[in-house]
């Protein structure tokens, strides 16, 4: 996205309008329903989402990547409630971040966004109806934190190279690239159907390792992708499956004003950071996410062995993608 406007003079009016509507609507509801007392019950979820929403705006990780394990394993919130809350709260936080990205005219790759989203739509429906009912959330979480850490290791190995070449978009975009993005979007959509997030970081792996797109471009692009996916996920659970719980609504209501501010704040901060600093931030997030899951879940020896195997295979896969990267 190119612009001749001086970045210092850009005012993200579309984000400011959205923020005004959200905050005024939220305040009216809280006053009219005398709901402020819910903070005596939901203070821990609010603290979690302040941090999670900032990470969501500042990285390819959705806020659910932070919230889901804390909610389900520490706060003892049912996985289905945590997932539905993730879709609901990201519809505010990720939308806020996306509107700020668009309003500031930050560079994104629209081919990446379009074709991953196409696959993600199908993956989200497929996962919701045919995967989620048959999978253990704990086992799935161990699998994906291991896979994502393997990506972080592979990306770190690539960024150690002094002359690593990166681009601001997918080079020589062809029909095979469309198919590849759709397939990764399909798998990412299935992941998102389980946790309320996932398509963003999963496809981010492909963009940075295989296509060598700069983290500075891939990150805001992945935020927009997750925004579209989360709004669709919210629609599915409120209008189609109709399994959106009152508990999820209460947590959502408590967190709305905070994520509406902290998610776009993360997106703004990331726009000011150099590419390698963004990558470094991602490394720390993936490491904390992995070891946090290990501490909280306390996997058995067999589960730990499987995590180690996934790490080895994942590093091998992403290193292979780096070697056969698109030229």
Buried (B, 14 or more C-beta within 10 A) or exposed (E): EEEEEEEEEEEBEEBEEBBEEBBEEBEEEBEEEEBEEBEEEBEEBBEBBBBBBBBBBBBBBBBBBBBBBBBBBEBEBBBBBBBBBBBBBBBBBBBBBBBBBBBBBBBBBEBBBBBBBBBBBBBBBBBBEEBBEEBEBBEBBBBBBBBBBBBBBBBBBBBEEEEEEBBEBBEEBEEEBBEBBBBBBBBBBBBBBBBBBBBBBBBBBBBBBBBBBBBBBBBBBBBBBBBBBBBBBBEBBBEEEEBBBEBBBBBBBBBBBBBBBBBBBBBBBBBEBEBEEBBBBBBEBBBEBBEBBBEBBEBEEEBBEBBEEBBEEBBEBBBEBBEEEBE
